[in-house]
Structure formats: C-alpha cells, structure tokens
Amino acid sequence: MILDRVQQILSSEETIPVTHKGTPIWIEKLNPMNQTALVTGKTGQYTVDITELIEQ
C-alpha cells in the first residue's frame, strides 16, 4: 500500500478492511518518515512496512 492511502484509511470515518500477510489488522499509527505503521492484529501490536499492507 502507498503512504497516501494509509493516511486516507486512518482519517476515514468508515472501517476499511486491511490485512498484513493474510491476517486482518487495524492500523493504529503511521510513521511517514520510515514508511511503517503500528498495527494491531491477532498476536498484538507490531510495526510493519506499509508496502506489506493490503486493502481488502
């Protein structure tokens, strides 16, 4: 996913489904400087590269 789209999802009032490696996640915070996002998934919170996120 690209930075602009992650920012749009974060600011959206709608719930937009996103996955990371096939697992549904919730984007908590974006770090635009290093192109990563803090996400929450089944195993807790972790940081991922935004290019690994897929909008469903």
C-alpha distance matrix in Angstrom:
0.0 3.8 6.8 8.6 6.8 7.0 10.5 11.3 10.8 12.9 15.5 15.8 19.1 17.9 16.5 13.2 12.7 9.8 10.5 10.5 12.5 14.0 15.1 14.6 13.7 14.1 12.3 15.3 14.7 12.3 13.7 12.6 15.3 13.9 10.1 10.7 11.0 14.2 13.8 16.8 17.3 20.5 21.5 21.1 18.9 17.0 14.6 11.4 9.2 5.8 4.7 6.8 5.5 6.1 7.5 11.1
3.8 0.0 3.8 5.6 5.6 6.5 8.9 10.2 11.0 12.7 14.7 15.7 19.3 18.7 18.0 15.0 15.3 12.8 14.0 13.8 16.0 17.7 18.5 17.8 16.4 16.1 13.6 16.0 14.5 11.6 12.4 10.4 13.0 12.4 8.7 10.5 11.4 15.0 15.5 18.7 19.9 23.3 24.1 23.2 20.6 18.6 15.7 12.9 10.2 6.8 6.5 9.7 8.8 9.8 10.5 14.2
6.8 3.8 0.0 3.8 5.5 5.2 6.3 8.7 10.0 10.7 12.5 14.3 18.0 18.2 17.8 15.3 16.3 13.9 15.4 15.2 17.9 19.7 19.9 18.7 16.6 15.6 12.4 14.1 12.0 8.7 9.4 7.0 10.1 10.3 7.0 9.0 9.8 13.3 14.5 18.0 19.8 23.5 24.1 22.6 19.6 17.8 14.7 12.7 10.3 7.2 8.5 11.6 10.5 12.2 12.6 16.3
8.6 5.6 3.8 0.0 3.8 5.5 5.2 6.3 8.8 10.0 10.8 12.3 16.0 16.4 16.8 14.5 16.2 14.6 16.9 17.4 20.3 21.5 21.7 20.0 18.1 16.6 13.7 15.4 13.5 10.7 12.0 9.5 12.8 13.7 10.6 12.5 12.6 15.8 16.7 19.9 21.7 25.4 26.4 24.8 22.0 20.6 17.8 16.0 13.9 10.5 11.6 14.5 12.7 13.5 12.8 16.4
6.8 5.6 5.5 3.8 0.0 3.8 5.3 4.9 6.2 8.6 9.9 10.4 14.0 13.6 13.6 11.0 12.6 11.2 13.8 14.9 17.9 18.6 18.8 16.9 15.3 14.2 11.8 14.2 13.3 11.2 13.3 11.8 15.3 15.5 12.0 12.9 12.2 15.1 15.1 17.9 19.4 22.9 24.3 23.1 20.6 19.6 17.3 15.3 13.6 9.8 10.8 12.9 10.4 10.5 9.2 12.6
7.0 6.5 5.2 5.5 3.8 0.0 3.8 5.4 5.1 6.2 8.7 9.9 13.4 13.2 12.6 10.4 11.6 9.7 12.1 12.9 16.2 17.1 16.7 14.8 12.6 11.1 8.3 10.6 9.6 7.7 10.3 9.7 13.4 13.4 9.9 9.9 8.7 11.4 11.5 14.5 16.3 20.0 21.1 19.6 17.0 16.0 13.8 12.3 11.2 7.7 9.9 11.4 8.8 10.0 9.3 12.8
10.5 8.9 6.3 5.2 5.3 3.8 0.0 3.8 5.5 5.1 6.3 8.6 12.1 13.1 13.4 12.0 14.1 12.9 15.5 16.4 19.8 20.8 20.0 17.8 15.3 13.0 9.9 11.0 9.3 7.5 10.1 9.1 12.9 14.0 11.1 11.6 10.3 12.6 13.4 16.3 18.7 22.4 23.5 21.5 18.6 17.9 15.7 14.8 13.9 10.7 13.2 15.0 12.6 13.7 12.6 15.9
11.3 10.2 8.7 6.3 4.9 5.4 3.8 0.0 3.8 5.5 5.2 6.0 9.8 10.4 11.3 10.0 12.7 12.5 15.7 17.4 20.7 21.0 20.4 17.8 15.8 13.6 11.3 12.9 12.2 11.0 13.8 12.9 16.6 17.6 14.5 14.9 13.3 15.4 15.4 17.8 19.7 23.3 24.9 23.1 20.7 20.4 18.6 17.5 16.6 13.1 15.0 16.6 13.6 13.7 11.7 14.5
10.8 11.0 10.0 8.8 6.2 5.1 5.5 3.8 0.0 3.8 5.5 5.1 8.4 8.2 8.1 6.6 9.2 9.2 12.6 14.6 18.1 18.0 17.1 14.3 12.3 10.1 8.3 10.5 10.8 10.6 14.0 13.9 17.7 18.1 14.8 14.2 11.9 13.5 12.6 14.6 16.3 19.8 21.6 20.0 17.9 18.0 16.7 15.8 15.6 12.2 14.3 15.0 11.6 11.6 9.3 11.8
12.9 12.7 10.7 10.0 8.6 6.2 5.1 5.5 3.8 0.0 3.8 5.6 8.3 9.4 9.3 9.1 11.4 11.1 14.1 15.6 19.3 19.6 18.1 15.2 12.5 9.4 7.0 7.8 7.9 8.3 11.9 12.5 16.2 16.9 14.2 13.3 10.5 11.5 11.2 13.2 15.7 19.3 20.8 18.6 16.1 16.5 15.3 15.2 15.5 12.6 15.5 16.2 13.0 14.0 12.3 14.9
15.5 14.7 12.5 10.8 9.9 8.7 6.3 5.2 5.5 3.8 0.0 3.8 6.6 8.8 10.2 10.7 13.8 14.2 17.5 19.2 22.9 23.0 21.5 18.5 16.0 12.8 10.7 11.0 10.7 11.0 14.3 14.3 18.0 19.3 16.8 16.4 14.0 15.0 14.9 16.7 19.3 22.7 24.3 22.0 19.6 20.1 18.9 18.9 18.9 15.8 18.5 19.6 16.4 17.0 14.8 17.1
15.8 15.7 14.3 12.3 10.4 9.9 8.6 6.0 5.1 5.6 3.8 0.0 3.8 5.3 7.4 8.1 11.7 13.0 16.6 19.0 22.6 22.0 20.7 17.4 15.5 12.7 11.6 12.6 13.3 13.8 17.3 17.3 21.1 22.1 19.2 18.6 16.0 16.9 16.0 17.3 19.2 22.4 24.5 22.6 20.7 21.5 20.7 20.3 20.4 17.1 19.4 20.1 16.6 16.3 13.5 15.1
19.1 19.3 18.0 16.0 14.0 13.4 12.1 9.8 8.4 8.3 6.6 3.8 0.0 3.8 6.7 9.0 12.6 14.7 18.3 20.9 24.4 23.5 21.8 18.2 16.5 13.5 13.2 13.9 15.3 16.5 20.1 20.6 24.3 25.2 22.5 21.5 18.5 18.8 17.5 18.0 19.9 22.6 25.1 23.1 21.6 23.0 22.7 22.7 23.3 20.2 22.6 22.8 19.2 18.7 15.7 16.6
17.9 18.7 18.2 16.4 13.6 13.2 13.1 10.4 8.2 9.4 8.8 5.3 3.8 0.0 3.8 6.1 9.6 12.3 15.9 19.0 22.3 20.9 19.4 15.7 14.8 12.4 12.9 14.4 16.3 17.5 21.2 21.7 25.4 25.9 22.7 21.6 18.7 18.9 17.1 17.3 18.5 21.0 23.8 22.3 21.3 22.7 22.6 22.1 22.7 19.6 21.5 21.4 17.6 16.5 13.2 13.5
16.5 18.0 17.8 16.8 13.6 12.6 13.4 11.3 8.1 9.3 10.2 7.4 6.7 3.8 0.0 3.8 6.4 9.3 12.7 15.9 19.0 17.5 15.8 12.1 11.3 9.3 10.6 12.6 15.0 16.5 20.2 21.2 24.8 24.7 21.6 20.0 16.8 16.8 14.4 14.2 15.0 17.3 20.3 19.1 18.4 19.8 20.1 19.7 20.7 17.8 19.7 19.0 15.2 14.1 11.2 11.1
13.2 15.0 15.3 14.5 11.0 10.4 12.0 10.0 6.6 9.1 10.7 8.1 9.0 6.1 3.8 0.0 3.8 6.4 10.1 13.4 16.4 15.0 13.9 10.6 10.2 9.0 9.9 12.8 14.8 15.5 19.1 19.6 23.3 22.9 19.5 18.1 15.4 16.0 13.6 14.1 14.5 17.1 19.9 19.1 18.2 19.0 18.8 17.7 18.3 15.2 16.6 16.0 12.1 10.6 7.4 7.7
12.7 15.3 16.3 16.2 12.6 11.6 14.1 12.7 9.2 11.4 13.8 11.7 12.6 9.6 6.4 3.8 0.0 3.8 6.9 10.5 13.2 11.4 10.4 7.1 7.8 8.0 9.8 13.2 15.5 16.3 19.7 20.5 23.9 22.9 19.5 17.8 15.1 15.5 12.5 12.6 12.1 14.3 17.3 17.1 16.7 17.4 17.6 16.2 17.1 14.4 15.5 14.0 10.4 8.6 6.0 5.4
9.8 12.8 13.9 14.6 11.2 9.7 12.9 12.5 9.2 11.1 14.2 13.0 14.7 12.3 9.3 6.4 3.8 0.0 3.8 7.0 10.0 9.1 8.4 5.9 5.9 7.0 8.1 11.8 13.7 14.0 17.0 17.9 21.1 19.7 16.3 14.5 12.1 12.9 10.1 10.9 10.4 13.1 15.5 15.4 14.6 14.6 14.4 12.7 13.4 11.0 12.0 10.3 6.6 5.5 4.4 5.6
10.5 14.0 15.4 16.9 13.8 12.1 15.5 15.7 12.6 14.1 17.5 16.6 18.3 15.9 12.7 10.1 6.9 3.8 0.0 3.8 6.4 5.5 5.1 4.3 5.4 8.2 9.6 13.2 15.0 15.2 17.8 18.9 21.7 19.7 16.5 14.3 12.4 12.9 9.9 10.4 8.9 11.2 13.3 14.0 13.6 13.2 13.2 11.2 12.3 10.8 11.3 8.5 5.8 5.2 6.5 7.1
10.5 13.8 15.2 17.4 14.9 12.9 16.4 17.4 14.6 15.6 19.2 19.0 20.9 19.0 15.9 13.4 10.5 7.0 3.8 0.0 3.8 5.4 5.2 6.5 6.5 9.6 10.2 13.3 14.7 14.6 16.5 17.8 20.1 17.6 14.7 12.3 10.9 11.5 9.0 10.1 8.6 10.9 11.9 12.8 12.1 10.8 10.7 8.3 9.6 9.2 9.5 6.1 5.0 6.4 9.1 10.4
12.5 16.0 17.9 20.3 17.9 16.2 19.8 20.7 18.1 19.3 22.9 22.6 24.4 22.3 19.0 16.4 13.2 10.0 6.4 3.8 0.0 3.8 5.6 8.5 9.7 13.1 14.0 17.0 18.3 18.0 19.5 20.7 22.5 19.7 17.0 14.8 14.1 14.7 12.4 13.0 10.8 12.1 12.8 14.6 14.5 12.9 13.0 10.4 11.4 11.6 10.9 7.1 7.6 8.2 11.3 12.0
14.0 17.7 19.7 21.5 18.6 17.1 20.8 21.0 18.0 19.6 23.0 22.0 23.5 20.9 17.5 15.0 11.4 9.1 5.5 5.4 3.8 0.0 3.8 6.6 9.2 12.8 14.5 17.8 19.7 19.8 21.8 23.0 25.3 22.7 19.8 17.6 16.3 16.5 13.6 13.5 10.7 11.4 13.2 15.2 15.8 15.0 15.6 13.4 14.6 14.1 13.5 10.0 9.2 8.4 10.6 10.0
15.1 18.5 19.9 21.7 18.8 16.7 20.0 20.4 17.1 18.1 21.5 20.7 21.8 19.4 15.8 13.9 10.4 8.4 5.1 5.2 5.6 3.8 0.0 3.8 6.3 10.1 12.4 15.2 17.6 18.4 20.7 22.5 24.8 22.4 19.7 17.0 15.0 14.4 11.1 10.2 7.1 7.7 9.9 11.8 12.7 12.7 14.0 12.6 14.6 14.3 14.7 11.2 9.8 9.8 11.3 10.9
14.6 17.8 18.7 20.0 16.9 14.8 17.8 17.8 14.3 15.2 18.5 17.4 18.2 15.7 12.1 10.6 7.1 5.9 4.3 6.5 8.5 6.6 3.8 0.0 3.8 7.1 10.0 13.0 15.7 16.9 19.8 21.5 24.3 22.4 19.4 16.8 14.2 13.5 9.9 8.8 6.4 7.9 10.9 11.7 12.3 13.0 14.3 13.2 15.3 14.1 15.2 12.3 9.7 9.4 9.7 9.3
13.7 16.4 16.6 18.1 15.3 12.6 15.3 15.8 12.3 12.5 16.0 15.5 16.5 14.8 11.3 10.2 7.8 5.9 5.4 6.5 9.7 9.2 6.3 3.8 0.0 3.8 6.5 9.3 12.1 13.5 16.4 18.5 21.2 19.5 16.9 13.9 10.9 9.9 6.2 5.5 4.6 7.7 9.9 9.6 9.3 10.1 11.3 10.9 13.2 12.1 14.1 11.6 9.0 9.9 10.2 11.0
14.1 16.1 15.6 16.6 14.2 11.1 13.0 13.6 10.1 9.4 12.8 12.7 13.5 12.4 9.3 9.0 8.0 7.0 8.2 9.6 13.1 12.8 10.1 7.1 3.8 0.0 3.8 6.2 9.4 11.4 14.8 16.9 20.0 18.9 16.3 13.5 10.0 8.7 5.5 5.1 6.6 9.9 11.9 10.4 9.3 10.7 11.5 11.8 14.0 12.5 15.1 13.4 10.4 11.6 11.1 12.3
12.3 13.6 12.4 13.7 11.8 8.3 9.9 11.3 8.3 7.0 10.7 11.6 13.2 12.9 10.6 9.9 9.8 8.1 9.6 10.2 14.0 14.5 12.4 10.0 6.5 3.8 0.0 3.8 6.0 7.7 11.1 13.2 16.3 15.5 13.0 10.4 6.7 6.2 4.5 6.5 9.0 12.8 13.9 11.9 9.6 10.0 9.7 10.0 11.7 10.0 13.1 12.3 9.5 11.4 11.3 13.5
15.3 16.0 14.1 15.4 14.2 10.6 11.0 12.9 10.5 7.8 11.0 12.6 13.9 14.4 12.6 12.8 13.2 11.8 13.2 13.3 17.0 17.8 15.2 13.0 9.3 6.2 3.8 0.0 3.8 7.1 10.3 13.1 15.9 15.5 13.8 11.0 7.3 5.5 5.2 6.9 10.4 13.9 14.4 11.5 8.8 9.8 9.8 11.3 13.3 12.2 15.8 15.2 12.9 15.2 15.0 17.2
14.7 14.5 12.0 13.5 13.3 9.6 9.3 12.2 10.8 7.9 10.7 13.3 15.3 16.3 15.0 14.8 15.5 13.7 15.0 14.7 18.3 19.7 17.6 15.7 12.1 9.4 6.0 3.8 0.0 3.8 6.8 9.6 12.3 12.4 11.0 8.7 5.6 5.1 7.1 9.8 13.3 16.9 16.9 14.0 10.7 10.6 9.3 10.7 12.0 11.0 14.8 15.0 13.3 15.9 16.1 18.9
12.3 11.6 8.7 10.7 11.2 7.7 7.5 11.0 10.6 8.3 11.0 13.8 16.5 17.5 16.5 15.5 16.3 14.0 15.2 14.6 18.0 19.8 18.4 16.9 13.5 11.4 7.7 7.1 3.8 0.0 3.8 6.0 9.0 9.3 7.6 6.2 4.4 6.3 8.8 12.3 15.3 19.0 19.0 16.5 13.0 11.9 9.4 9.8 9.9 8.6 12.3 13.4 12.1 14.9 15.4 18.7
13.7 12.4 9.4 12.0 13.3 10.3 10.1 13.8 14.0 11.9 14.3 17.3 20.1 21.2 20.2 19.1 19.7 17.0 17.8 16.5 19.5 21.8 20.7 19.8 16.4 14.8 11.1 10.3 6.8 3.8 0.0 3.8 5.6 6.0 5.8 5.3 5.8 7.9 11.2 14.8 17.7 21.3 20.7 18.3 14.6 12.7 9.6 10.1 9.6 9.3 12.7 14.3 13.9 17.1 18.1 21.6
12.6 10.4 7.0 9.5 11.8 9.7 9.1 12.9 13.9 12.5 14.3 17.3 20.6 21.7 21.2 19.6 20.5 17.9 18.9 17.8 20.7 23.0 22.5 21.5 18.5 16.9 13.2 13.1 9.6 6.0 3.8 0.0 3.8 5.6 4.8 6.7 8.2 11.2 14.1 17.8 20.4 24.1 23.7 21.6 17.9 15.9 12.5 12.1 10.4 9.4 12.1 14.6 14.3 17.2 18.0 21.7
15.3 13.0 10.1 12.8 15.3 13.4 12.9 16.6 17.7 16.2 18.0 21.1 24.3 25.4 24.8 23.3 23.9 21.1 21.7 20.1 22.5 25.3 24.8 24.3 21.2 20.0 16.3 15.9 12.3 9.0 5.6 3.8 0.0 3.8 5.8 8.0 10.5 13.1 16.4 20.0 22.6 26.2 25.3 23.2 19.5 17.0 13.5 13.2 11.4 11.5 13.8 16.3 16.8 19.9 21.2 25.0
13.9 12.4 10.3 13.7 15.5 13.4 14.0 17.6 18.1 16.9 19.3 22.1 25.2 25.9 24.7 22.9 22.9 19.7 19.7 17.6 19.7 22.7 22.4 22.4 19.5 18.9 15.5 15.5 12.4 9.3 6.0 5.6 3.8 0.0 3.8 5.6 9.0 11.7 14.8 18.5 20.7 24.0 22.9 21.2 17.6 14.7 11.0 10.3 8.3 9.4 11.4 13.5 14.7 18.1 20.0 23.6
10.1 8.7 7.0 10.6 12.0 9.9 11.1 14.5 14.8 14.2 16.8 19.2 22.5 22.7 21.6 19.5 19.5 16.3 16.5 14.7 17.0 19.8 19.7 19.4 16.9 16.3 13.0 13.8 11.0 7.6 5.8 4.8 5.8 3.8 0.0 3.8 7.0 10.5 12.9 16.7 18.6 22.1 21.6 20.1 16.7 14.0 10.3 8.7 6.1 5.9 8.1 10.6 11.3 14.5 16.3 19.9
10.7 10.5 9.0 12.5 12.9 9.9 11.6 14.9 14.2 13.3 16.4 18.6 21.5 21.6 20.0 18.1 17.8 14.5 14.3 12.3 14.8 17.6 17.0 16.8 13.9 13.5 10.4 11.0 8.7 6.2 5.3 6.7 8.0 5.6 3.8 0.0 3.8 6.9 9.4 13.1 15.2 18.6 17.9 16.3 12.9 10.2 6.5 5.4 4.4 5.2 8.4 9.4 9.9 13.5 15.4 18.8
11.0 11.4 9.8 12.6 12.2 8.7 10.3 13.3 11.9 10.5 14.0 16.0 18.5 18.7 16.8 15.4 15.1 12.1 12.4 10.9 14.1 16.3 15.0 14.2 10.9 10.0 6.7 7.3 5.6 4.4 5.8 8.2 10.5 9.0 7.0 3.8 0.0 3.8 6.0 9.8 12.3 15.9 15.5 13.6 10.2 8.3 5.5 5.5 6.4 6.1 9.8 10.0 9.2 12.6 14.0 17.1
14.2 15.0 13.3 15.8 15.1 11.4 12.6 15.4 13.5 11.5 15.0 16.9 18.8 18.9 16.8 16.0 15.5 12.9 12.9 11.5 14.7 16.5 14.4 13.5 9.9 8.7 6.2 5.5 5.1 6.3 7.9 11.2 13.1 11.7 10.5 6.9 3.8 0.0 3.8 7.1 10.1 13.5 12.9 10.4 6.8 5.7 4.4 6.6 9.1 9.4 13.0 12.2 11.3 14.5 15.7 18.3
13.8 15.5 14.5 16.7 15.1 11.5 13.4 15.4 12.6 11.2 14.9 16.0 17.5 17.1 14.4 13.6 12.5 10.1 9.9 9.0 12.4 13.6 11.1 9.9 6.2 5.5 4.5 5.2 7.1 8.8 11.2 14.1 16.4 14.8 12.9 9.4 6.0 3.8 0.0 3.8 6.5 10.2 10.3 8.2 5.5 5.6 6.1 7.3 10.2 10.0 13.2 11.6 9.9 12.6 13.6 15.7
16.8 18.7 18.0 19.9 17.9 14.5 16.3 17.8 14.6 13.2 16.7 17.3 18.0 17.3 14.2 14.1 12.6 10.9 10.4 10.1 13.0 13.5 10.2 8.8 5.5 5.1 6.5 6.9 9.8 12.3 14.8 17.8 20.0 18.5 16.7 13.1 9.8 7.1 3.8 0.0 3.8 7.1 7.7 5.4 4.3 6.6 8.8 10.3 13.5 13.5 16.3 14.1 12.3 14.4 15.0 16.3
17.3 19.9 19.8 21.7 19.4 16.3 18.7 19.7 16.3 15.7 19.3 19.2 19.9 18.5 15.0 14.5 12.1 10.4 8.9 8.6 10.8 10.7 7.1 6.4 4.6 6.6 9.0 10.4 13.3 15.3 17.7 20.4 22.6 20.7 18.6 15.2 12.3 10.1 6.5 3.8 0.0 3.8 5.5 5.3 6.3 8.0 10.6 11.3 14.5 14.6 16.7 13.8 12.2 13.7 14.6 15.2
20.5 23.3 23.5 25.4 22.9 20.0 22.4 23.3 19.8 19.3 22.7 22.4 22.6 21.0 17.3 17.1 14.3 13.1 11.2 10.9 12.1 11.4 7.7 7.9 7.7 9.9 12.8 13.9 16.9 19.0 21.3 24.1 26.2 24.0 22.1 18.6 15.9 13.5 10.2 7.1 3.8 0.0 3.8 5.7 8.5 10.4 13.5 14.3 17.6 18.0 19.7 16.5 15.1 16.3 17.3 17.2
21.5 24.1 24.1 26.4 24.3 21.1 23.5 24.9 21.6 20.8 24.3 24.5 25.1 23.8 20.3 19.9 17.3 15.5 13.3 11.9 12.8 13.2 9.9 10.9 9.9 11.9 13.9 14.4 16.9 19.0 20.7 23.7 25.3 22.9 21.6 17.9 15.5 12.9 10.3 7.7 5.5 3.8 0.0 3.8 6.9 8.5 12.0 13.3 16.9 18.1 19.9 16.7 16.1 18.0 19.5 19.9
21.1 23.2 22.6 24.8 23.1 19.6 21.5 23.1 20.0 18.6 22.0 22.6 23.1 22.3 19.1 19.1 17.1 15.4 14.0 12.8 14.6 15.2 11.8 11.7 9.6 10.4 11.9 11.5 14.0 16.5 18.3 21.6 23.2 21.2 20.1 16.3 13.6 10.4 8.2 5.4 5.3 5.7 3.8 0.0 3.8 6.7 10.4 12.5 16.2 17.2 19.7 17.1 16.1 18.3 19.5 20.4
18.9 20.6 19.6 22.0 20.6 17.0 18.6 20.7 17.9 16.1 19.6 20.7 21.6 21.3 18.4 18.2 16.7 14.6 13.6 12.1 14.5 15.8 12.7 12.3 9.3 9.3 9.6 8.8 10.7 13.0 14.6 17.9 19.5 17.6 16.7 12.9 10.2 6.8 5.5 4.3 6.3 8.5 6.9 3.8 0.0 3.8 7.1 9.8 13.5 14.5 17.4 15.3 14.5 17.2 18.5 20.0
17.0 18.6 17.8 20.6 19.6 16.0 17.9 20.4 18.0 16.5 20.1 21.5 23.0 22.7 19.8 19.0 17.4 14.6 13.2 10.8 12.9 15.0 12.7 13.0 10.1 10.7 10.0 9.8 10.6 11.9 12.7 15.9 17.0 14.7 14.0 10.2 8.3 5.7 5.6 6.6 8.0 10.4 8.5 6.7 3.8 0.0 3.8 6.6 10.3 12.1 14.8 12.8 12.7 15.9 17.9 19.9
14.6 15.7 14.7 17.8 17.3 13.8 15.7 18.6 16.7 15.3 18.9 20.7 22.7 22.6 20.1 18.8 17.6 14.4 13.2 10.7 13.0 15.6 14.0 14.3 11.3 11.5 9.7 9.8 9.3 9.4 9.6 12.5 13.5 11.0 10.3 6.5 5.5 4.4 6.1 8.8 10.6 13.5 12.0 10.4 7.1 3.8 0.0 3.8 7.1 9.1 12.0 10.8 11.2 14.8 16.9 19.5
11.4 12.9 12.7 16.0 15.3 12.3 14.8 17.5 15.8 15.2 18.9 20.3 22.7 22.1 19.7 17.7 16.2 12.7 11.2 8.3 10.4 13.4 12.6 13.2 10.9 11.8 10.0 11.3 10.7 9.8 10.1 12.1 13.2 10.3 8.7 5.4 5.5 6.6 7.3 10.3 11.3 14.3 13.3 12.5 9.8 6.6 3.8 0.0 3.8 6.1 8.4 7.1 8.1 11.8 14.4 17.2
9.2 10.2 10.3 13.9 13.6 11.2 13.9 16.6 15.6 15.5 18.9 20.4 23.3 22.7 20.7 18.3 17.1 13.4 12.3 9.6 11.4 14.6 14.6 15.3 13.2 14.0 11.7 13.3 12.0 9.9 9.6 10.4 11.4 8.3 6.1 4.4 6.4 9.1 10.2 13.5 14.5 17.6 16.9 16.2 13.5 10.3 7.1 3.8 0.0 3.8 5.4 5.7 7.6 11.2 14.0 17.2
5.8 6.8 7.2 10.5 9.8 7.7 10.7 13.1 12.2 12.6 15.8 17.1 20.2 19.6 17.8 15.2 14.4 11.0 10.8 9.2 11.6 14.1 14.3 14.1 12.1 12.5 10.0 12.2 11.0 8.6 9.3 9.4 11.5 9.4 5.9 5.2 6.1 9.4 10.0 13.5 14.6 18.0 18.1 17.2 14.5 12.1 9.1 6.1 3.8 0.0 3.8 5.3 5.4 8.7 11.0 14.4
4.7 6.5 8.5 11.6 10.8 9.9 13.2 15.0 14.3 15.5 18.5 19.4 22.6 21.5 19.7 16.6 15.5 12.0 11.3 9.5 10.9 13.5 14.7 15.2 14.1 15.1 13.1 15.8 14.8 12.3 12.7 12.1 13.8 11.4 8.1 8.4 9.8 13.0 13.2 16.3 16.7 19.7 19.9 19.7 17.4 14.8 12.0 8.4 5.4 3.8 0.0 3.8 5.5 8.0 10.8 14.1
6.8 9.7 11.6 14.5 12.9 11.4 15.0 16.6 15.0 16.2 19.6 20.1 22.8 21.4 19.0 16.0 14.0 10.3 8.5 6.1 7.1 10.0 11.2 12.3 11.6 13.4 12.3 15.2 15.0 13.4 14.3 14.6 16.3 13.5 10.6 9.4 10.0 12.2 11.6 14.1 13.8 16.5 16.7 17.1 15.3 12.8 10.8 7.1 5.7 5.3 3.8 0.0 3.8 6.6 10.1 12.8
5.5 8.8 10.5 12.7 10.4 8.8 12.6 13.6 11.6 13.0 16.4 16.6 19.2 17.6 15.2 12.1 10.4 6.6 5.8 5.0 7.6 9.2 9.8 9.7 9.0 10.4 9.5 12.9 13.3 12.1 13.9 14.3 16.8 14.7 11.3 9.9 9.2 11.3 9.9 12.3 12.2 15.1 16.1 16.1 14.5 12.7 11.2 8.1 7.6 5.4 5.5 3.8 0.0 3.8 6.7 9.6
6.1 9.8 12.2 13.5 10.5 10.0 13.7 13.7 11.6 14.0 17.0 16.3 18.7 16.5 14.1 10.6 8.6 5.5 5.2 6.4 8.2 8.4 9.8 9.4 9.9 11.6 11.4 15.2 15.9 14.9 17.1 17.2 19.9 18.1 14.5 13.5 12.6 14.5 12.6 14.4 13.7 16.3 18.0 18.3 17.2 15.9 14.8 11.8 11.2 8.7 8.0 6.6 3.8 0.0 3.8 6.3
7.5 10.5 12.6 12.8 9.2 9.3 12.6 11.7 9.3 12.3 14.8 13.5 15.7 13.2 11.2 7.4 6.0 4.4 6.5 9.1 11.3 10.6 11.3 9.7 10.2 11.1 11.3 15.0 16.1 15.4 18.1 18.0 21.2 20.0 16.3 15.4 14.0 15.7 13.6 15.0 14.6 17.3 19.5 19.5 18.5 17.9 16.9 14.4 14.0 11.0 10.8 10.1 6.7 3.8 0.0 3.8
11.1 14.2 16.3 16.4 12.6 12.8 15.9 14.5 11.8 14.9 17.1 15.1 16.6 13.5 11.1 7.7 5.4 5.6 7.1 10.4 12.0 10.0 10.9 9.3 11.0 12.3 13.5 17.2 18.9 18.7 21.6 21.7 25.0 23.6 19.9 18.8 17.1 18.3 15.7 16.3 15.2 17.2 19.9 20.4 20.0 19.9 19.5 17.2 17.2 14.4 14.1 12.8 9.6 6.3 3.8 0.0
